[in-house]
């Protein structure tokens, strides 16, 4: 049994090295092979039991989930362990599910398809398709190989996961020298791979030919490196630094800047409060003198009908004429850590009169594909993400890479530019094909400046979301139920005459 556990651990560790904390994405194409060897041993084991299968699956699921959620230990070690275990208990169903399929006579192509459908169905189940939780699909591991993930504008990340697992099975079949027996499946995977590569090249050509013909707008991302605990006592100094960097970014830019973006809670005050008038006056003066609208993160509040105060983590637009013209209130709050805030009223479109509309995501919201597509569908030409990564990741440096795959996939899914302004984390500009064309280092202060083009055309994914993922889950459930029913009927040995 210890060999089986070691094989499960090996697969979990290989997937850990695929995560953005390490970024060794080629490993993803054979990371499941040790797990498949473990499943084969479990299937052939004399003392086969579903309990052993499930336990092995949980071991694999725990290591895989831990590689995605270890950063939560900064907020609470107990919460991190609970979240990791919850995901592991669900992903643990994969191993007994595959074993049951093999024990019930599935073989060759049918067994391969059952294995893939089962895994992807578990990914769909553990995502924001049904619950307010972020997905940890294996498809995210290919974020830095942008040409291979272009199909996400149709299928979302789950389509990429489907293909990745199929390639893993082909590698396993080749290692086991079962090519002839699985030639149909291997042929299908080769055709799928050629299609994915071809589609990626076509989308790259589409971007080069179509986007560069459109009118461009200059967007500047101003970023900072301030410890969260220092924000209040240094708020005046931070405000002054961001103003200076904004002015510098405009002076060093050869064309007019159409929007300057500051990070989440870059001005850590209740911006509309009369007590904080100096900040509104300072922002108004900056916007007027530099002739640039400014989007910034700050706090807001309002009184409800019962006269109780509701607090919000917000993004504000200060137009060229000054003062605050529009506000977006964060909708998806970090559990436990943002309990002091209330949820906003839903996605909005921020408008720069006569130029463009854009959608705003604050921090954690970028992890939720369905929410992002709601924002993208509000006739927004591009997306903005403002964040304070230092609050979540603190001194765990590899964890600052965790949001990047989600950013890349949100861009590809909706085919819109994304500009990110981060405190302490990665500020960046991402093209509609998922290529990062500008990026800051971690813990730096400065600015990025980039011409971008707008896109308001909806993709299949932005229109339909995870329609294909949901359909796959339903088909997998039907497959499981009908397979069980057929086996039961067969075992009854019924005679009608």
C-alpha positions in Angstrom: 0.0 0.0 0.0 2.9 2.4 0.7 3.9 2.2 -3.0 0.4 3.4 -3.9 0.6 6.3 -1.4 4.0 7.3 -2.8 2.7 7.3 -6.4 -0.2 9.5 -5.3 2.2 11.9 -3.5 4.4 12.0 -6.6 1.5 13.1 -8.8 0.5 15.7 -6.2 4.0 17.1 -6.1 4.4 17.2 -9.9 1.2 19.3 -10.0 2.6 21.5 -7.3 5.6 22.3 -9.5 3.2 23.2 -12.3 1.5 25.9 -10.2 2.6 29.6 -10.7 4.7 29.4 -7.6 7.2 27.3 -9.6 5.9 27.6 -13.2 7.2 24.3 -14.6 4.2 24.0 -17.0 5.6 21.1 -19.2 5.3 18.8 -16.2 1.5 19.1 -16.5 1.5 16.7 -19.5 2.6 13.7 -17.4 1.9 14.8 -13.8 -1.0 12.3 -13.6 1.0 9.3 -14.8 2.1 8.2 -11.3 -1.5 8.5 -10.1 -2.6 6.2 -13.1 0.0 3.7 -12.0 -1.4 3.8 -8.5 -4.9 3.3 -9.9 -3.8 0.3 -11.8 -2.2 -1.2 -8.7 -5.4 -0.6 -6.8 -7.5 -2.3 -9.5 -5.3 -5.4 -9.6 -4.8 -5.5 -5.8 -5.9 -8.8 -4.2 -7.4 -6.9 -1.3 -9.1 -4.2 -3.4 -11.5 -2.0 -1.5 -13.2 1.3 -2.2 -11.9 2.7 1.1 -8.3 2.2 0.1 -9.1 3.8 -3.3 -10.7 6.8 -1.7 -8.0 7.2 0.9 -5.4 7.2 -1.9 -7.4 9.8 -3.8 -7.6 12.0 -0.8 -3.9 11.9 -0.3 -3.4 13.0 -3.9 -6.2 15.7 -3.6 -4.7 17.1 -0.4 -1.3 17.7 -1.9 -2.8 19.2 -5.1 -5.1 21.4 -3.1 -2.4 22.5 -0.6 -0.3 23.7 -3.5 -3.1 26.1 -4.4 -4.3 27.2 -0.9 -1.1 27.3 1.2 -1.2 31.1 1.2 -4.4 31.1 3.3 -2.2 30.2 6.3 -1.4 33.9 6.4 -5.1 34.6 7.3 -5.6 31.4 9.4 -3.8 28.1 9.5 -7.0 26.3 10.6 -8.9 27.8 7.7 -6.2 26.8 5.2 -6.3 23.2 6.5 -10.1 23.1 6.4 -10.3 24.5 2.8 -7.6 22.1 1.6 -9.2 19.1 3.2 -12.6 20.0 1.8 -11.3 20.1 -1.7 -9.2 16.9 -1.1 -12.3 15.0 0.0 -14.1 15.8 -3.3 -11.1 15.3 -5.5 -10.5 12.0 -3.6 -13.6 10.6 -5.4 -11.6 10.5 -8.6 -9.6 7.4 -7.8 -12.5 5.1 -6.7 -14.5 6.5 -9.6 -11.9 5.4 -12.1 -11.4 2.0 -10.4 -15.1 1.3 -10.4 -15.2 2.1 -14.2 -12.4 -0.4 -14.8 -14.1 -3.0 -12.6 -17.3 -2.6 -14.5 -15.8 -3.5 -17.8 -14.8 -0.1 -19.3 -11.7 -0.4 -21.4 -9.7 1.4 -24.0 -11.3 4.6 -25.3 -14.4 4.2 -23.1 -12.3 4.0 -20.0 -10.1 6.9 -21.1 -13.2 9.1 -21.7 -14.7 8.1 -18.4 -11.5 9.0 -16.6 -11.3 12.5 -18.3 -15.0 13.2 -17.8 -14.9 12.3 -14.2 -12.0 14.5 -13.4 -13.3 17.5 -15.3 -16.7 17.0 -13.7 -15.1 17.3 -10.2 -13.4 20.5 -11.3 -16.8 21.9 -12.5 -18.3 20.8 -9.2 -15.6 22.6 -7.2 -15.9 26.0 -9.0 -18.0 29.1 -9.1 -20.3 27.3 -11.5 -22.3 26.2 -8.4 -20.7 27.8 -5.3 -19.0 31.1 -4.4 -15.6 29.4 -4.4 -12.6 29.8 -6.7 -11.6 27.0 -9.1 -8.3 25.2 -9.0 -8.6 23.5 -12.4 -5.4 21.9 -13.8 -5.9 23.9 -17.0 -4.6 27.0 -15.2 -1.1 25.4 -15.3 -0.8 26.4 -18.9 -1.2 30.1 -18.4 2.3 30.9 -19.5 1.9 28.9 -22.7 -0.7 31.3 -24.2 -0.9 29.6 -27.6 -2.2 26.5 -26.0 -5.1 28.1 -24.0 -6.9 30.1 -26.7 -9.8 27.6 -26.7 -10.8 29.0 -23.3 -12.9 31.7 -25.2 -15.2 28.8 -26.0 -14.8 26.2 -23.2 -13.3 28.2 -20.3 -10.5 26.6 -18.3 -12.3 23.2 -18.1 -11.8 22.6 -21.8 -8.1 23.0 -21.4 -8.2 20.6 -18.4 -10.0 18.0 -20.5 -7.2 18.1 -23.1 -4.4 18.1 -20.6 -5.8 15.0 -18.9 -6.2 13.3 -22.3 -2.5 13.9 -23.1 -1.6 12.4 -19.7 -3.5 9.3 -20.6 -1.8 9.0 -24.0 1.6 9.3 -22.2 0.6 6.6 -19.7 -0.6 4.3 -22.5 2.7 4.8 -24.4 4.7 4.0 -21.2 2.6 0.8 -20.7 3.1 -0.1 -24.4 -0.7 -0.4 -25.0 -0.7 1.7 -28.2 -2.5 -0.8 -30.4 -5.2 -1.4 -27.9 -5.8 2.4 -27.5 -5.1 3.5 -31.1 -8.5 5.2 -31.5 -8.2 7.3 -28.4 -4.6 8.2 -29.3 -5.8 9.3 -32.7 -8.5 11.5 -31.2 -6.1 13.2 -28.8 -3.7 13.9 -31.7 -6.5 15.5 -33.7 -7.6 17.5 -30.7 -4.0 18.7 -30.1 -3.6 19.8 -33.7 -6.9 21.7 -33.5 -5.9 23.4 -30.2 -2.5 24.5 -31.6 -4.1 25.6 -34.9 -6.8 27.6 -33.1 -4.2 29.3 -31.0 -2.2 30.4 -34.0 -5.4 31.6 -35.7 -6.4 33.7 -32.6 -2.9 35.2 -32.5 -3.2 36.2 -36.2 -6.7 37.6 -35.5 -5.3 39.8 -32.7 -2.5 41.0 -34.9 -4.7 41.8 -37.9 -7.8 43.1 -36.2 -6.9 44.8 -32.9 -4.0 46.9 -34.3 -6.4 48.6 -36.7 -8.5 50.0 -34.0 -8.2 53.3 -32.2 -5.9 53.0 -29.2 -6.0 54.6 -25.8 -3.1 55.2 -23.4 -3.6 53.7 -19.9 -1.2 54.2 -17.1 -1.0 51.8 -14.1 0.6 53.4 -11.0 1.7 50.9 -8.4 3.1 51.0 -4.8 4.8 48.9 -2.2 3.3 49.7 1.2 2.8 47.2 4.0 -0.9 47.0 4.9 -0.3 47.8 8.5 1.5 51.0 7.5 -1.3 52.3 5.3 -3.1 54.4 7.9 -0.2 56.0 9.5 1.5 56.7 6.2 -1.5 57.6 4.2 -0.4 61.2 3.5 3.0 60.1 2.3 1.5 57.3 0.2 -0.9 59.8 -1.4 2.0 62.1 -2.2 4.1 59.3 -3.8 1.2 58.2 -6.0 0.6 61.7 -7.1 4.2 62.2 -8.0 4.4 58.9 -9.9 1.2 59.8 -11.8 2.7 63.2 -12.9 6.0 61.5 -13.8 4.2 58.8 -15.9 2.3 61.5 -17.8 5.4 63.6 -18.4 7.4 60.7 -19.7 4.5 59.5 -22.0 4.6 60.7 -25.6 0.9 61.0 -26.0 -2.1 62.0 -23.9 -3.0 59.6 -21.1 -6.6 58.6 -21.1 -6.8 56.9 -17.7 -4.5 56.6 -14.7 -5.1 53.7 -12.3 -4.1 53.4 -8.6 -4.2 50.2 -6.5 -6.9 48.9 -4.2 -7.3 51.1 -1.0 -4.4 53.2 -2.3 -6.2 56.1 -0.4 -7.2 54.2 2.8 -9.9 56.7 3.9 -13.7 57.2 3.4 -13.2 59.3 0.3 -16.7 61.0 0.3 -16.4 62.0 4.0 -16.1 65.7 4.7 -13.3 64.9 7.1 -11.1 63.7 4.2 -11.7 66.7 2.1 -7.9 67.2 1.5 -7.8 63.9 -0.5 -10.7 64.8 -2.8 -9.2 68.3 -3.3 -5.8 66.8 -4.0 -7.3 64.3 -6.5 -9.4 67.0 -8.2 -6.3 69.3 -8.5 -4.3 66.4 -10.0 -7.0 65.4 -12.5 -7.5 69.0 -13.6 -3.9 70.0 -13.9 -2.8 66.8 -15.7 -6.0 66.5 -17.7 -6.4 62.8 -16.8 -9.2 60.7 -15.2 -8.0 58.8 -12.2 -9.4 55.4 -11.0 -8.4 54.6 -7.4 -9.2 52.3 -4.6 -10.6 53.8 -1.3 -13.3 53.2 1.3 -17.0 54.3 1.2 -20.0 54.1 3.5 -23.7 54.8 3.5 -26.6 54.7 6.0 -29.5 52.3 5.3 -33.2 52.8 6.2 -32.5 51.7 9.8 -29.8 54.4 10.0 -27.0 51.8 10.4 -23.8 52.3 8.6 -22.7 50.1 5.7 -19.0 50.1 4.7 -17.6 49.2 1.3 -14.3 48.5 -0.4 -14.7 50.6 -3.5 -13.1 52.0 -6.7 -13.8 55.6 -7.5 -13.4 57.5 -10.7 -12.2 61.1 -10.5 -12.8 62.6 -14.0 -10.7 65.4 -15.6 -13.1 68.0 -14.1 -12.4 66.7 -10.6 -14.5 65.3 -7.7 -15.9 61.8 -7.7 -18.2 60.9 -10.6 -18.6 57.1 -10.3 -18.1 54.4 -7.8 -17.9 50.6 -7.9 -18.3 48.6 -4.7 -16.6 45.3 -4.3 -19.1 42.4 -4.7 -17.1 39.3 -3.8 -15.4 39.7 -0.4 -12.5 37.6 1.0 -14.1 35.3 3.6 -13.3 36.3 7.2 -10.8 38.9 6.2 -13.3 41.4 4.9 -16.2 40.8 7.3 -16.3 44.5 8.2 -17.4 45.4 4.6 -20.8 44.9 2.9 -21.2 43.6 -0.6 -21.8 45.9 -3.5 -24.9 45.9 -5.8 -23.4 44.0 -8.7 -21.1 44.6 -11.7 -21.1 48.1 -13.2 -19.6 49.8 -16.2 -17.3 52.8 -15.5 -17.7 55.4 -18.3 -15.2 57.9 -19.6 -17.4 60.3 -21.5 -16.8 60.2 -25.3 -14.1 57.6 -25.1 -14.8 54.2 -23.5 -16.4 52.0 -20.9 -14.5 49.6 -18.7 -15.1 47.1 -16.0 -13.4 47.0 -12.6 -12.4 43.9 -10.5 -11.2 44.4 -7.0 -8.6 41.9 -5.8 -10.2 38.5 -5.1 -13.0 39.0 -7.7 -10.7 38.0 -10.6 -10.8 34.4 -9.4 -14.5 34.0 -10.4 -15.0 33.5 -14.2 -18.8 33.9 -14.1 -18.6 37.2 -12.3 -15.9 38.5 -14.6 -17.9 37.7 -17.7 -20.9 39.5 -16.2 -18.7 42.6 -16.0 -17.3 42.0 -19.5 -20.8 41.8 -21.0 -21.8 45.3 -19.9 -20.4 46.8 -23.1 -17.0 47.3 -21.4 -14.1 47.7 -23.8 -11.4 46.4 -21.4 -11.0 45.3 -17.8 -9.1 46.8 -14.8 -8.0 44.9 -11.7 -6.9 46.9 -8.7 -5.5 44.9 -5.7 -3.6 44.9 -2.5 -1.8 41.6 -2.7 0.3 42.3 0.3 -2.8 41.9 2.5 -3.3 38.3 1.5 0.2 37.0 0.7 2.4 39.1 3.1 5.9 37.6 3.1 5.1 34.4 1.2 6.8 35.6 -2.0 5.9 32.6 -4.4 2.2 33.2 -3.6 2.3 36.6 -5.4 2.2 34.6 -8.6 -1.1 32.8 -7.7 -3.5 35.4 -9.3 -1.6 35.5 -12.6 -3.1 32.4 -14.3 -6.6 33.6 -13.4 -5.9 37.0 -14.9 -4.6 35.4 -18.1 -7.6 33.1 -18.4 -10.1 35.9 -17.7 -8.6 37.9 -20.5 -8.7 35.0 -23.0 -12.2 34.0 -22.0 -13.6 37.4 -22.7 -11.0 38.7 -25.3 -10.3 42.0 -23.6 -7.2 43.8 -22.5 -6.6 43.8 -18.8 -4.6 46.5 -16.9 -3.7 45.7 -13.3 -2.5 48.0 -10.6 -1.2 46.3 -7.5 0.1 47.3 -4.1 3.2 45.1 -3.7 2.1 42.4 -6.2 2.4 42.2 -10.0 1.1 45.1 -11.9 0.7 44.2 -15.6 -0.9 44.7 -19.0 -2.3 41.6 -20.7 -3.4 41.4 -24.3 -6.7 39.7 -25.4 -4.6 36.6 -26.4 -3.3 36.2 -22.8 0.2 37.5 -23.4 1.7 39.7 -20.6 3.3 42.6 -22.5 4.2 44.7 -19.4 4.8 43.6 -15.8 6.2 45.1 -12.6 8.3 43.3 -10.0 7.0 42.4 -6.6 7.4 45.1 -3.9 8.2 47.9 -6.2 6.8 51.5 -6.8 6.5 52.9 -10.3 4.2 52.9 -13.3 3.4 51.1 -16.5 2.1 52.8 -19.6 0.5 51.1 -22.6 -1.7 51.8 -25.6 -4.6 49.4 -25.7 -7.6 48.8 -28.0 -11.2 48.2 -27.0 -13.3 45.1 -27.7 -17.0 44.9 -27.0 -17.7 41.7 -29.1 -18.8 38.8 -26.9 -17.1 35.5 -27.1 -18.9 32.1 -26.8 -17.8 31.9 -23.2 -18.8 35.4 -22.3 -22.3 34.7 -23.7 -22.8 31.2 -22.3 -20.3 30.8 -19.5 -19.5 27.2 -18.5 -22.4 25.8 -20.6 -20.1 23.0 -22.0 -18.7 22.3 -18.5 -22.2 22.0 -17.0 -23.2 19.7 -19.9 -20.2 17.5 -19.3 -21.1 17.2 -15.6 -24.7 16.2 -16.5 -23.5 13.7 -19.1 -21.0 12.2 -16.6 -23.7 11.8 -14.0 -26.1 10.2 -16.6 -23.3 7.8 -17.6 -22.7 6.8 -14.0 -26.4 6.3 -13.3 -27.1 4.3 -16.5 -24.0 2.2 -16.0 -25.1 1.3 -12.5 -28.6 0.6 -13.7 -27.5 -1.7 -16.5 -25.2 -3.6 -14.1 -28.1 -4.1 -11.7 -30.5 -5.3 -14.4 -27.9 -7.7 -15.8 -27.3 -9.2 -12.3 -31.0 -9.9 -11.9 -30.9 -12.5 -14.7 -34.5 -11.7 -15.6 -36.5 -14.1 -17.8 -39.6 -12.8 -19.6 -40.8 -16.1 -21.1 
